[in-house]
Amino acid sequence: MLNSLLSIRYVYVIAVVFTLISSIMSLIVGVRQSIEGFTHVYRYASGEEVAAPKLSLLDSLDSFLAALVFLIFSLGITKIFIGYDHPDDNLPGWLRIREFKELKLLLWEAILVTLVVWCMSSVARTFPALTWDALVLPAIVLALSVGLYLMQRNESSAGNSHQGGPRG
């Protein structure tokens, strides 16, 4: 029974493949936006009138970070559901995911960084005419940051209590 349930885990290959494709597509979009941003900055440096030449570069950073989030999700799902018994010596230390909680925290941090960049670009686009609506995204970033901080603090205090308490 357990072996038949474990064989179902290969269904997650579908999620891994499409998430990896999404990562590659976000990477391609980021490259295109970077090239567009470089041309805007070059035209601006040449004296041509260009509105907000650096916004395309900020958008490309957002696309690259989205590609990273998709890649982390793809690698994490692969490691947790499909290749959990394979060694991960070729991966950097921060990508050596052993359990779902580690994937959740890594994704939370990556999404938070992506939202910060997205927030910066949205504020930069509407800067002269900011309204109270512009505070919604920073409030979401703040709520996610506080939640991440509390979760990590809770886990570190739980880890200390399992190890015999804090040393002093």
Phi and psi in radians as a Rosetta constraint file:
Dihedral C 1 N 2 CA 2 C 2 CIRCULARHARMONIC -1.112 0.35
Dihedral N 2 CA 2 C 2 N 3 CIRCULARHARMONIC -0.693 0.35
Dihedral C 2 N 3 CA 3 C 3 CIRCULARHARMONIC -1.133 0.35
Dihedral N 3 CA 3 C 3 N 4 CIRCULARHARMONIC -0.643 0.35
Dihedral C 3 N 4 CA 4 C 4 CIRCULARHARMONIC -1.209 0.35
Dihedral N 4 CA 4 C 4 N 5 CIRCULARHARMONIC -0.603 0.35
Dihedral C 4 N 5 CA 5 C 5 CIRCULARHARMONIC -1.217 0.35
Dihedral N 5 CA 5 C 5 N 6 CIRCULARHARMONIC -0.668 0.35
Dihedral C 5 N 6 CA 6 C 6 CIRCULARHARMONIC -1.168 0.35
Dihedral N 6 CA 6 C 6 N 7 CIRCULARHARMONIC -0.489 0.35
Dihedral C 6 N 7 CA 7 C 7 CIRCULARHARMONIC -1.231 0.35
Dihedral N 7 CA 7 C 7 N 8 CIRCULARHARMONIC -0.384 0.35
Dihedral C 7 N 8 CA 8 C 8 CIRCULARHARMONIC -1.189 0.35
Dihedral N 8 CA 8 C 8 N 9 CIRCULARHARMONIC -0.373 0.35
Dihedral C 8 N 9 CA 9 C 9 CIRCULARHARMONIC -1.030 0.35
Dihedral N 9 CA 9 C 9 N 10 CIRCULARHARMONIC -0.383 0.35
Dihedral C 9 N 10 CA 10 C 10 CIRCULARHARMONIC -1.247 0.35
Dihedral N 10 CA 10 C 10 N 11 CIRCULARHARMONIC -0.174 0.35
Dihedral C 10 N 11 CA 11 C 11 CIRCULARHARMONIC -1.106 0.35
Dihedral N 11 CA 11 C 11 N 12 CIRCULARHARMONIC -0.487 0.35
Dihedral C 11 N 12 CA 12 C 12 CIRCULARHARMONIC -1.192 0.35
Dihedral N 12 CA 12 C 12 N 13 CIRCULARHARMONIC -0.176 0.35
Dihedral C 12 N 13 CA 13 C 13 CIRCULARHARMONIC -1.040 0.35
Dihedral N 13 CA 13 C 13 N 14 CIRCULARHARMONIC -0.593 0.35
Dihedral C 13 N 14 CA 14 C 14 CIRCULARHARMONIC -1.059 0.35
Dihedral N 14 CA 14 C 14 N 15 CIRCULARHARMONIC -0.831 0.35
Dihedral C 14 N 15 CA 15 C 15 CIRCULARHARMONIC -1.101 0.35
Dihedral N 15 CA 15 C 15 N 16 CIRCULARHARMONIC -0.696 0.35
Dihedral C 15 N 16 CA 16 C 16 CIRCULARHARMONIC -1.119 0.35
Dihedral N 16 CA 16 C 16 N 17 CIRCULARHARMONIC -0.797 0.35
Dihedral C 16 N 17 CA 17 C 17 CIRCULARHARMONIC -1.106 0.35
Dihedral N 17 CA 17 C 17 N 18 CIRCULARHARMONIC -0.826 0.35
Dihedral C 17 N 18 CA 18 C 18 CIRCULARHARMONIC -1.239 0.35
Dihedral N 18 CA 18 C 18 N 19 CIRCULARHARMONIC -0.557 0.35
Dihedral C 18 N 19 CA 19 C 19 CIRCULARHARMONIC -1.208 0.35
Dihedral N 19 CA 19 C 19 N 20 CIRCULARHARMONIC -0.653 0.35
Dihedral C 19 N 20 CA 20 C 20 CIRCULARHARMONIC -1.154 0.35
Dihedral N 20 CA 20 C 20 N 21 CIRCULARHARMONIC -0.696 0.35
Dihedral C 20 N 21 CA 21 C 21 CIRCULARHARMONIC -1.095 0.35
Dihedral N 21 CA 21 C 21 N 22 CIRCULARHARMONIC -0.726 0.35
Dihedral C 21 N 22 CA 22 C 22 CIRCULARHARMONIC -1.080 0.35
Dihedral N 22 CA 22 C 22 N 23 CIRCULARHARMONIC -0.658 0.35
Dihedral C 22 N 23 CA 23 C 23 CIRCULARHARMONIC -1.118 0.35
Dihedral N 23 CA 23 C 23 N 24 CIRCULARHARMONIC -0.789 0.35
Dihedral C 23 N 24 CA 24 C 24 CIRCULARHARMONIC -1.129 0.35
Dihedral N 24 CA 24 C 24 N 25 CIRCULARHARMONIC -0.721 0.35
Dihedral C 24 N 25 CA 25 C 25 CIRCULARHARMONIC -1.134 0.35
Dihedral N 25 CA 25 C 25 N 26 CIRCULARHARMONIC -0.715 0.35
Dihedral C 25 N 26 CA 26 C 26 CIRCULARHARMONIC -1.124 0.35
Dihedral N 26 CA 26 C 26 N 27 CIRCULARHARMONIC -0.621 0.35
Dihedral C 26 N 27 CA 27 C 27 CIRCULARHARMONIC -1.139 0.35
Dihedral N 27 CA 27 C 27 N 28 CIRCULARHARMONIC -0.751 0.35
Dihedral C 27 N 28 CA 28 C 28 CIRCULARHARMONIC -1.111 0.35
Dihedral N 28 CA 28 C 28 N 29 CIRCULARHARMONIC -0.749 0.35
Dihedral C 28 N 29 CA 29 C 29 CIRCULARHARMONIC -1.092 0.35
Dihedral N 29 CA 29 C 29 N 30 CIRCULARHARMONIC -0.701 0.35
Dihedral C 29 N 30 CA 30 C 30 CIRCULARHARMONIC -1.114 0.35
Dihedral N 30 CA 30 C 30 N 31 CIRCULARHARMONIC -0.686 0.35
Dihedral C 30 N 31 CA 31 C 31 CIRCULARHARMONIC -1.117 0.35
Dihedral N 31 CA 31 C 31 N 32 CIRCULARHARMONIC -0.785 0.35
Dihedral C 31 N 32 CA 32 C 32 CIRCULARHARMONIC -1.065 0.35
Dihedral N 32 CA 32 C 32 N 33 CIRCULARHARMONIC -0.760 0.35
Dihedral C 32 N 33 CA 33 C 33 CIRCULARHARMONIC -1.170 0.35
Dihedral N 33 CA 33 C 33 N 34 CIRCULARHARMONIC -0.599 0.35
Dihedral C 33 N 34 CA 34 C 34 CIRCULARHARMONIC -1.134 0.35
Dihedral N 34 CA 34 C 34 N 35 CIRCULARHARMONIC -0.796 0.35
Dihedral C 34 N 35 CA 35 C 35 CIRCULARHARMONIC -1.077 0.35
Dihedral N 35 CA 35 C 35 N 36 CIRCULARHARMONIC -0.746 0.35
Dihedral C 35 N 36 CA 36 C 36 CIRCULARHARMONIC -1.084 0.35
Dihedral N 36 CA 36 C 36 N 37 CIRCULARHARMONIC -0.721 0.35
Dihedral C 36 N 37 CA 37 C 37 CIRCULARHARMONIC -1.136 0.35
Dihedral N 37 CA 37 C 37 N 38 CIRCULARHARMONIC -0.717 0.35
Dihedral C 37 N 38 CA 38 C 38 CIRCULARHARMONIC -1.078 0.35
Dihedral N 38 CA 38 C 38 N 39 CIRCULARHARMONIC -0.715 0.35
Dihedral C 38 N 39 CA 39 C 39 CIRCULARHARMONIC -1.173 0.35
Dihedral N 39 CA 39 C 39 N 40 CIRCULARHARMONIC -0.654 0.35
Dihedral C 39 N 40 CA 40 C 40 CIRCULARHARMONIC -1.130 0.35
Dihedral N 40 CA 40 C 40 N 41 CIRCULARHARMONIC -0.752 0.35
Dihedral C 40 N 41 CA 41 C 41 CIRCULARHARMONIC -1.147 0.35
Dihedral N 41 CA 41 C 41 N 42 CIRCULARHARMONIC -0.708 0.35
Dihedral C 41 N 42 CA 42 C 42 CIRCULARHARMONIC -1.108 0.35
Dihedral N 42 CA 42 C 42 N 43 CIRCULARHARMONIC -0.776 0.35
Dihedral C 42 N 43 CA 43 C 43 CIRCULARHARMONIC -1.123 0.35
Dihedral N 43 CA 43 C 43 N 44 CIRCULARHARMONIC -0.662 0.35
Dihedral C 43 N 44 CA 44 C 44 CIRCULARHARMONIC -1.145 0.35
Dihedral N 44 CA 44 C 44 N 45 CIRCULARHARMONIC -0.716 0.35
Dihedral C 44 N 45 CA 45 C 45 CIRCULARHARMONIC -1.182 0.35
Dihedral N 45 CA 45 C 45 N 46 CIRCULARHARMONIC -0.460 0.35
Dihedral C 45 N 46 CA 46 C 46 CIRCULARHARMONIC -1.392 0.35
Dihedral N 46 CA 46 C 46 N 47 CIRCULARHARMONIC -0.074 0.35
Dihedral C 46 N 47 CA 47 C 47 CIRCULARHARMONIC 1.739 0.35
Dihedral N 47 CA 47 C 47 N 48 CIRCULARHARMONIC 0.016 0.35
Dihedral C 47 N 48 CA 48 C 48 CIRCULARHARMONIC -1.351 0.35
Dihedral N 48 CA 48 C 48 N 49 CIRCULARHARMONIC 2.588 0.35
Dihedral C 48 N 49 CA 49 C 49 CIRCULARHARMONIC -1.369 0.35
Dihedral N 49 CA 49 C 49 N 50 CIRCULARHARMONIC 1.932 0.35
Dihedral C 49 N 50 CA 50 C 50 CIRCULARHARMONIC -2.255 0.35
Dihedral N 50 CA 50 C 50 N 51 CIRCULARHARMONIC 2.220 0.35
Dihedral C 50 N 51 CA 51 C 51 CIRCULARHARMONIC -1.397 0.35
Dihedral N 51 CA 51 C 51 N 52 CIRCULARHARMONIC 2.141 0.35
Dihedral C 51 N 52 CA 52 C 52 CIRCULARHARMONIC 0.854 0.35
Dihedral N 52 CA 52 C 52 N 53 CIRCULARHARMONIC 1.215 0.35
Dihedral C 52 N 53 CA 53 C 53 CIRCULARHARMONIC -1.158 0.35
Dihedral N 53 CA 53 C 53 N 54 CIRCULARHARMONIC -0.393 0.35
Dihedral C 53 N 54 CA 54 C 54 CIRCULARHARMONIC -1.579 0.35
Dihedral N 54 CA 54 C 54 N 55 CIRCULARHARMONIC -0.127 0.35
Dihedral C 54 N 55 CA 55 C 55 CIRCULARHARMONIC -1.133 0.35
Dihedral N 55 CA 55 C 55 N 56 CIRCULARHARMONIC -0.601 0.35
Dihedral C 55 N 56 CA 56 C 56 CIRCULARHARMONIC -1.136 0.35
Dihedral N 56 CA 56 C 56 N 57 CIRCULARHARMONIC -0.618 0.35
Dihedral C 56 N 57 CA 57 C 57 CIRCULARHARMONIC -1.185 0.35
Dihedral N 57 CA 57 C 57 N 58 CIRCULARHARMONIC -0.657 0.35
Dihedral C 57 N 58 CA 58 C 58 CIRCULARHARMONIC -1.169 0.35
Dihedral N 58 CA 58 C 58 N 59 CIRCULARHARMONIC -0.679 0.35
Dihedral C 58 N 59 CA 59 C 59 CIRCULARHARMONIC -1.125 0.35
Dihedral N 59 CA 59 C 59 N 60 CIRCULARHARMONIC -0.659 0.35
Dihedral C 59 N 60 CA 60 C 60 CIRCULARHARMONIC -1.159 0.35
Dihedral N 60 CA 60 C 60 N 61 CIRCULARHARMONIC -0.656 0.35
Dihedral C 60 N 61 CA 61 C 61 CIRCULARHARMONIC -1.078 0.35
Dihedral N 61 CA 61 C 61 N 62 CIRCULARHARMONIC -0.705 0.35
Dihedral C 61 N 62 CA 62 C 62 CIRCULARHARMONIC -1.090 0.35
Dihedral N 62 CA 62 C 62 N 63 CIRCULARHARMONIC -0.725 0.35
Dihedral C 62 N 63 CA 63 C 63 CIRCULARHARMONIC -1.166 0.35
Dihedral N 63 CA 63 C 63 N 64 CIRCULARHARMONIC -0.692 0.35
Dihedral C 63 N 64 CA 64 C 64 CIRCULARHARMONIC -1.131 0.35
Dihedral N 64 CA 64 C 64 N 65 CIRCULARHARMONIC -0.693 0.35
Dihedral C 64 N 65 CA 65 C 65 CIRCULARHARMONIC -1.183 0.35
Dihedral N 65 CA 65 C 65 N 66 CIRCULARHARMONIC -0.646 0.35
Dihedral C 65 N 66 CA 66 C 66 CIRCULARHARMONIC -1.114 0.35
Dihedral N 66 CA 66 C 66 N 67 CIRCULARHARMONIC -0.693 0.35
Dihedral C 66 N 67 CA 67 C 67 CIRCULARHARMONIC -1.079 0.35
Dihedral N 67 CA 67 C 67 N 68 CIRCULARHARMONIC -0.687 0.35
Dihedral C 67 N 68 CA 68 C 68 CIRCULARHARMONIC -1.142 0.35
Dihedral N 68 CA 68 C 68 N 69 CIRCULARHARMONIC -0.711 0.35
Dihedral C 68 N 69 CA 69 C 69 CIRCULARHARMONIC -1.083 0.35
Dihedral N 69 CA 69 C 69 N 70 CIRCULARHARMONIC -0.791 0.35
Dihedral C 69 N 70 CA 70 C 70 CIRCULARHARMONIC -1.086 0.35
Dihedral N 70 CA 70 C 70 N 71 CIRCULARHARMONIC -0.711 0.35
Dihedral C 70 N 71 CA 71 C 71 CIRCULARHARMONIC -1.144 0.35
Dihedral N 71 CA 71 C 71 N 72 CIRCULARHARMONIC -0.768 0.35
Dihedral C 71 N 72 CA 72 C 72 CIRCULARHARMONIC -1.072 0.35
Dihedral N 72 CA 72 C 72 N 73 CIRCULARHARMONIC -0.752 0.35
Dihedral C 72 N 73 CA 73 C 73 CIRCULARHARMONIC -1.098 0.35
Dihedral N 73 CA 73 C 73 N 74 CIRCULARHARMONIC -0.759 0.35
Dihedral C 73 N 74 CA 74 C 74 CIRCULARHARMONIC -1.096 0.35
Dihedral N 74 CA 74 C 74 N 75 CIRCULARHARMONIC -0.836 0.35
Dihedral C 74 N 75 CA 75 C 75 CIRCULARHARMONIC -1.130 0.35
Dihedral N 75 CA 75 C 75 N 76 CIRCULARHARMONIC -0.684 0.35
Dihedral C 75 N 76 CA 76 C 76 CIRCULARHARMONIC -1.154 0.35
Dihedral N 76 CA 76 C 76 N 77 CIRCULARHARMONIC -0.773 0.35
Dihedral C 76 N 77 CA 77 C 77 CIRCULARHARMONIC -1.118 0.35
Dihedral N 77 CA 77 C 77 N 78 CIRCULARHARMONIC -0.696 0.35
Dihedral C 77 N 78 CA 78 C 78 CIRCULARHARMONIC -1.059 0.35
Dihedral N 78 CA 78 C 78 N 79 CIRCULARHARMONIC -0.829 0.35
Dihedral C 78 N 79 CA 79 C 79 CIRCULARHARMONIC -1.166 0.35
Dihedral N 79 CA 79 C 79 N 80 CIRCULARHARMONIC -0.727 0.35
Dihedral C 79 N 80 CA 80 C 80 CIRCULARHARMONIC -1.338 0.35
Dihedral N 80 CA 80 C 80 N 81 CIRCULARHARMONIC -0.753 0.35
Dihedral C 80 N 81 CA 81 C 81 CIRCULARHARMONIC -1.725 0.35
Dihedral N 81 CA 81 C 81 N 82 CIRCULARHARMONIC -0.546 0.35
Dihedral C 81 N 82 CA 82 C 82 CIRCULARHARMONIC -1.900 0.35
Dihedral N 82 CA 82 C 82 N 83 CIRCULARHARMONIC -0.899 0.35
Dihedral C 82 N 83 CA 83 C 83 CIRCULARHARMONIC -1.918 0.35
Dihedral N 83 CA 83 C 83 N 84 CIRCULARHARMONIC 0.694 0.35
Dihedral C 83 N 84 CA 84 C 84 CIRCULARHARMONIC -1.182 0.35
Dihedral N 84 CA 84 C 84 N 85 CIRCULARHARMONIC -0.335 0.35
Dihedral C 84 N 85 CA 85 C 85 CIRCULARHARMONIC -1.737 0.35
Dihedral N 85 CA 85 C 85 N 86 CIRCULARHARMONIC 0.061 0.35
Dihedral C 85 N 86 CA 86 C 86 CIRCULARHARMONIC -1.649 0.35
Dihedral N 86 CA 86 C 86 N 87 CIRCULARHARMONIC 2.489 0.35
Dihedral C 86 N 87 CA 87 C 87 CIRCULARHARMONIC -1.196 0.35
Dihedral N 87 CA 87 C 87 N 88 CIRCULARHARMONIC 2.601 0.35
Dihedral C 87 N 88 CA 88 C 88 CIRCULARHARMONIC -2.060 0.35
Dihedral N 88 CA 88 C 88 N 89 CIRCULARHARMONIC 0.793 0.35
Dihedral C 88 N 89 CA 89 C 89 CIRCULARHARMONIC -1.191 0.35
Dihedral N 89 CA 89 C 89 N 90 CIRCULARHARMONIC -0.419 0.35
Dihedral C 89 N 90 CA 90 C 90 CIRCULARHARMONIC -1.431 0.35
Dihedral N 90 CA 90 C 90 N 91 CIRCULARHARMONIC -0.227 0.35
Dihedral C 90 N 91 CA 91 C 91 CIRCULARHARMONIC -1.503 0.35
Dihedral N 91 CA 91 C 91 N 92 CIRCULARHARMONIC 2.604 0.35
Dihedral C 91 N 92 CA 92 C 92 CIRCULARHARMONIC -1.124 0.35
Dihedral N 92 CA 92 C 92 N 93 CIRCULARHARMONIC 2.777 0.35
Dihedral C 92 N 93 CA 93 C 93 CIRCULARHARMONIC -0.997 0.35
Dihedral N 93 CA 93 C 93 N 94 CIRCULARHARMONIC -0.646 0.35
Dihedral C 93 N 94 CA 94 C 94 CIRCULARHARMONIC -1.287 0.35
Dihedral N 94 CA 94 C 94 N 95 CIRCULARHARMONIC -0.199 0.35
Dihedral C 94 N 95 CA 95 C 95 CIRCULARHARMONIC -1.830 0.35
Dihedral N 95 CA 95 C 95 N 96 CIRCULARHARMONIC 0.101 0.35
Dihedral C 95 N 96 CA 96 C 96 CIRCULARHARMONIC -1.453 0.35
Dihedral N 96 CA 96 C 96 N 97 CIRCULARHARMONIC 1.503 0.35
Dihedral C 96 N 97 CA 97 C 97 CIRCULARHARMONIC -1.616 0.35
Dihedral N 97 CA 97 C 97 N 98 CIRCULARHARMONIC 2.186 0.35
Dihedral C 97 N 98 CA 98 C 98 CIRCULARHARMONIC -1.929 0.35
Dihedral N 98 CA 98 C 98 N 99 CIRCULARHARMONIC -0.398 0.35
Dihedral C 98 N 99 CA 99 C 99 CIRCULARHARMONIC -2.521 0.35
Dihedral N 99 CA 99 C 99 N 100 CIRCULARHARMONIC 2.885 0.35
Dihedral C 99 N 100 CA 100 C 100 CIRCULARHARMONIC -1.102 0.35
Dihedral N 100 CA 100 C 100 N 101 CIRCULARHARMONIC -0.579 0.35
Dihedral C 100 N 101 CA 101 C 101 CIRCULARHARMONIC -1.090 0.35
Dihedral N 101 CA 101 C 101 N 102 CIRCULARHARMONIC -0.693 0.35
Dihedral C 101 N 102 CA 102 C 102 CIRCULARHARMONIC -1.135 0.35
Dihedral N 102 CA 102 C 102 N 103 CIRCULARHARMONIC -0.707 0.35
Dihedral C 102 N 103 CA 103 C 103 CIRCULARHARMONIC -1.112 0.35
Dihedral N 103 CA 103 C 103 N 104 CIRCULARHARMONIC -0.731 0.35
Dihedral C 103 N 104 CA 104 C 104 CIRCULARHARMONIC -1.052 0.35
Dihedral N 104 CA 104 C 104 N 105 CIRCULARHARMONIC -0.806 0.35
Dihedral C 104 N 105 CA 105 C 105 CIRCULARHARMONIC -1.183 0.35
Dihedral N 105 CA 105 C 105 N 106 CIRCULARHARMONIC -0.700 0.35
Dihedral C 105 N 106 CA 106 C 106 CIRCULARHARMONIC -1.118 0.35
Dihedral N 106 CA 106 C 106 N 107 CIRCULARHARMONIC -0.760 0.35
Dihedral C 106 N 107 CA 107 C 107 CIRCULARHARMONIC -1.149 0.35
Dihedral N 107 CA 107 C 107 N 108 CIRCULARHARMONIC -0.682 0.35
Dihedral C 107 N 108 CA 108 C 108 CIRCULARHARMONIC -1.038 0.35
Dihedral N 108 CA 108 C 108 N 109 CIRCULARHARMONIC -0.805 0.35
Dihedral C 108 N 109 CA 109 C 109 CIRCULARHARMONIC -1.138 0.35
Dihedral N 109 CA 109 C 109 N 110 CIRCULARHARMONIC -0.754 0.35
Dihedral C 109 N 110 CA 110 C 110 CIRCULARHARMONIC -1.154 0.35
Dihedral N 110 CA 110 C 110 N 111 CIRCULARHARMONIC -0.729 0.35
Dihedral C 110 N 111 CA 111 C 111 CIRCULARHARMONIC -1.165 0.35
Dihedral N 111 CA 111 C 111 N 112 CIRCULARHARMONIC -0.638 0.35
Dihedral C 111 N 112 CA 112 C 112 CIRCULARHARMONIC -1.106 0.35
Dihedral N 112 CA 112 C 112 N 113 CIRCULARHARMONIC -0.764 0.35
Dihedral C 112 N 113 CA 113 C 113 CIRCULARHARMONIC -1.097 0.35
Dihedral N 113 CA 113 C 113 N 114 CIRCULARHARMONIC -0.733 0.35
Dihedral C 113 N 114 CA 114 C 114 CIRCULARHARMONIC -1.076 0.35
Dihedral N 114 CA 114 C 114 N 115 CIRCULARHARMONIC -0.739 0.35
Dihedral C 114 N 115 CA 115 C 115 CIRCULARHARMONIC -1.163 0.35
Dihedral N 115 CA 115 C 115 N 116 CIRCULARHARMONIC -0.598 0.35
Dihedral C 115 N 116 CA 116 C 116 CIRCULARHARMONIC -1.110 0.35
Dihedral N 116 CA 116 C 116 N 117 CIRCULARHARMONIC -0.776 0.35
Dihedral C 116 N 117 CA 117 C 117 CIRCULARHARMONIC -1.156 0.35
Dihedral N 117 CA 117 C 117 N 118 CIRCULARHARMONIC -0.733 0.35
Dihedral C 117 N 118 CA 118 C 118 CIRCULARHARMONIC -1.089 0.35
Dihedral N 118 CA 118 C 118 N 119 CIRCULARHARMONIC -0.678 0.35
Dihedral C 118 N 119 CA 119 C 119 CIRCULARHARMONIC -1.120 0.35
Dihedral N 119 CA 119 C 119 N 120 CIRCULARHARMONIC -0.747 0.35
Dihedral C 119 N 120 CA 120 C 120 CIRCULARHARMONIC -1.082 0.35
Dihedral N 120 CA 120 C 120 N 121 CIRCULARHARMONIC -0.734 0.35
Dihedral C 120 N 121 CA 121 C 121 CIRCULARHARMONIC -1.216 0.35
Dihedral N 121 CA 121 C 121 N 122 CIRCULARHARMONIC -0.627 0.35
Dihedral C 121 N 122 CA 122 C 122 CIRCULARHARMONIC -1.225 0.35
Dihedral N 122 CA 122 C 122 N 123 CIRCULARHARMONIC -0.637 0.35
Dihedral C 122 N 123 CA 123 C 123 CIRCULARHARMONIC -1.189 0.35
Dihedral N 123 CA 123 C 123 N 124 CIRCULARHARMONIC -0.688 0.35
Dihedral C 123 N 124 CA 124 C 124 CIRCULARHARMONIC -1.130 0.35
Dihedral N 124 CA 124 C 124 N 125 CIRCULARHARMONIC -0.586 0.35
Dihedral C 124 N 125 CA 125 C 125 CIRCULARHARMONIC -1.226 0.35
Dihedral N 125 CA 125 C 125 N 126 CIRCULARHARMONIC -0.613 0.35
Dihedral C 125 N 126 CA 126 C 126 CIRCULARHARMONIC -1.922 0.35
Dihedral N 126 CA 126 C 126 N 127 CIRCULARHARMONIC 0.376 0.35
Dihedral C 126 N 127 CA 127 C 127 CIRCULARHARMONIC -0.978 0.35
Dihedral N 127 CA 127 C 127 N 128 CIRCULARHARMONIC -0.894 0.35
Dihedral C 127 N 128 CA 128 C 128 CIRCULARHARMONIC -1.140 0.35
Dihedral N 128 CA 128 C 128 N 129 CIRCULARHARMONIC -0.502 0.35
Dihedral C 128 N 129 CA 129 C 129 CIRCULARHARMONIC -2.070 0.35
Dihedral N 129 CA 129 C 129 N 130 CIRCULARHARMONIC 0.985 0.35
Dihedral C 129 N 130 CA 130 C 130 CIRCULARHARMONIC -1.272 0.35
Dihedral N 130 CA 130 C 130 N 131 CIRCULARHARMONIC 2.454 0.35
Dihedral C 130 N 131 CA 131 C 131 CIRCULARHARMONIC -2.100 0.35
Dihedral N 131 CA 131 C 131 N 132 CIRCULARHARMONIC 3.106 0.35
Dihedral C 131 N 132 CA 132 C 132 CIRCULARHARMONIC -1.144 0.35
Dihedral N 132 CA 132 C 132 N 133 CIRCULARHARMONIC -0.402 0.35
Dihedral C 132 N 133 CA 133 C 133 CIRCULARHARMONIC -1.110 0.35
Dihedral N 133 CA 133 C 133 N 134 CIRCULARHARMONIC -0.422 0.35
Dihedral C 133 N 134 CA 134 C 134 CIRCULARHARMONIC -1.209 0.35
Dihedral N 134 CA 134 C 134 N 135 CIRCULARHARMONIC -0.216 0.35
Dihedral C 134 N 135 CA 135 C 135 CIRCULARHARMONIC -1.503 0.35
Dihedral N 135 CA 135 C 135 N 136 CIRCULARHARMONIC -0.124 0.35
Dihedral C 135 N 136 CA 136 C 136 CIRCULARHARMONIC -1.134 0.35
Dihedral N 136 CA 136 C 136 N 137 CIRCULARHARMONIC -0.894 0.35
Dihedral C 136 N 137 CA 137 C 137 CIRCULARHARMONIC -1.114 0.35
Dihedral N 137 CA 137 C 137 N 138 CIRCULARHARMONIC -0.794 0.35
Dihedral C 137 N 138 CA 138 C 138 CIRCULARHARMONIC -1.078 0.35
Dihedral N 138 CA 138 C 138 N 139 CIRCULARHARMONIC -0.560 0.35
Dihedral C 138 N 139 CA 139 C 139 CIRCULARHARMONIC -1.163 0.35
Dihedral N 139 CA 139 C 139 N 140 CIRCULARHARMONIC -0.665 0.35
Dihedral C 139 N 140 CA 140 C 140 CIRCULARHARMONIC -1.136 0.35
Dihedral N 140 CA 140 C 140 N 141 CIRCULARHARMONIC -0.757 0.35
Dihedral C 140 N 141 CA 141 C 141 CIRCULARHARMONIC -1.076 0.35
Dihedral N 141 CA 141 C 141 N 142 CIRCULARHARMONIC -0.736 0.35
Dihedral C 141 N 142 CA 142 C 142 CIRCULARHARMONIC -1.106 0.35
Dihedral N 142 CA 142 C 142 N 143 CIRCULARHARMONIC -0.779 0.35
Dihedral C 142 N 143 CA 143 C 143 CIRCULARHARMONIC -1.091 0.35
Dihedral N 143 CA 143 C 143 N 144 CIRCULARHARMONIC -0.744 0.35
Dihedral C 143 N 144 CA 144 C 144 CIRCULARHARMONIC -1.157 0.35
Dihedral N 144 CA 144 C 144 N 145 CIRCULARHARMONIC -0.653 0.35
Dihedral C 144 N 145 CA 145 C 145 CIRCULARHARMONIC -1.152 0.35
Dihedral N 145 CA 145 C 145 N 146 CIRCULARHARMONIC -0.774 0.35
Dihedral C 145 N 146 CA 146 C 146 CIRCULARHARMONIC -1.130 0.35
Dihedral N 146 CA 146 C 146 N 147 CIRCULARHARMONIC -0.728 0.35
Dihedral C 146 N 147 CA 147 C 147 CIRCULARHARMONIC -1.070 0.35
Dihedral N 147 CA 147 C 147 N 148 CIRCULARHARMONIC -0.747 0.35
Dihedral C 147 N 148 CA 148 C 148 CIRCULARHARMONIC -1.134 0.35
Dihedral N 148 CA 148 C 148 N 149 CIRCULARHARMONIC -0.748 0.35
Dihedral C 148 N 149 CA 149 C 149 CIRCULARHARMONIC -1.059 0.35
Dihedral N 149 CA 149 C 149 N 150 CIRCULARHARMONIC -0.813 0.35
Dihedral C 149 N 150 CA 150 C 150 CIRCULARHARMONIC -1.123 0.35
Dihedral N 150 CA 150 C 150 N 151 CIRCULARHARMONIC -0.691 0.35
Dihedral C 150 N 151 CA 151 C 151 CIRCULARHARMONIC -1.119 0.35
Dihedral N 151 CA 151 C 151 N 152 CIRCULARHARMONIC -0.804 0.35
Dihedral C 151 N 152 CA 152 C 152 CIRCULARHARMONIC -1.173 0.35
Dihedral N 152 CA 152 C 152 N 153 CIRCULARHARMONIC -0.633 0.35
Dihedral C 152 N 153 CA 153 C 153 CIRCULARHARMONIC -1.166 0.35
Dihedral N 153 CA 153 C 153 N 154 CIRCULARHARMONIC -0.698 0.35
Dihedral C 153 N 154 CA 154 C 154 CIRCULARHARMONIC -1.132 0.35
Dihedral N 154 CA 154 C 154 N 155 CIRCULARHARMONIC -0.737 0.35
Dihedral C 154 N 155 CA 155 C 155 CIRCULARHARMONIC -1.186 0.35
Dihedral N 155 CA 155 C 155 N 156 CIRCULARHARMONIC -0.666 0.35
Dihedral C 155 N 156 CA 156 C 156 CIRCULARHARMONIC -1.222 0.35
Dihedral N 156 CA 156 C 156 N 157 CIRCULARHARMONIC -0.614 0.35
Dihedral C 156 N 157 CA 157 C 157 CIRCULARHARMONIC -1.260 0.35
Dihedral N 157 CA 157 C 157 N 158 CIRCULARHARMONIC -0.595 0.35
Dihedral C 157 N 158 CA 158 C 158 CIRCULARHARMONIC -1.186 0.35
Dihedral N 158 CA 158 C 158 N 159 CIRCULARHARMONIC -0.653 0.35
Dihedral C 158 N 159 CA 159 C 159 CIRCULARHARMONIC -1.143 0.35
Dihedral N 159 CA 159 C 159 N 160 CIRCULARHARMONIC -0.662 0.35
Dihedral C 159 N 160 CA 160 C 160 CIRCULARHARMONIC -1.197 0.35
Dihedral N 160 CA 160 C 160 N 161 CIRCULARHARMONIC -0.654 0.35
Dihedral C 160 N 161 CA 161 C 161 CIRCULARHARMONIC -1.224 0.35
Dihedral N 161 CA 161 C 161 N 162 CIRCULARHARMONIC -0.520 0.35
Dihedral C 161 N 162 CA 162 C 162 CIRCULARHARMONIC -1.330 0.35
Dihedral N 162 CA 162 C 162 N 163 CIRCULARHARMONIC -0.376 0.35
Dihedral C 162 N 163 CA 163 C 163 CIRCULARHARMONIC -1.693 0.35
Dihedral N 163 CA 163 C 163 N 164 CIRCULARHARMONIC 0.256 0.35
Dihedral C 163 N 164 CA 164 C 164 CIRCULARHARMONIC 1.701 0.35
Dihedral N 164 CA 164 C 164 N 165 CIRCULARHARMONIC 0.247 0.35
Dihedral C 164 N 165 CA 165 C 165 CIRCULARHARMONIC 1.522 0.35
Dihedral N 165 CA 165 C 165 N 166 CIRCULARHARMONIC 3.028 0.35
Dihedral C 165 N 166 CA 166 C 166 CIRCULARHARMONIC -1.226 0.35
Dihedral N 166 CA 166 C 166 N 167 CIRCULARHARMONIC 2.584 0.35
Dihedral C 166 N 167 CA 167 C 167 CIRCULARHARMONIC -1.664 0.35
Dihedral N 167 CA 167 C 167 N 168 CIRCULARHARMONIC 2.527 0.35
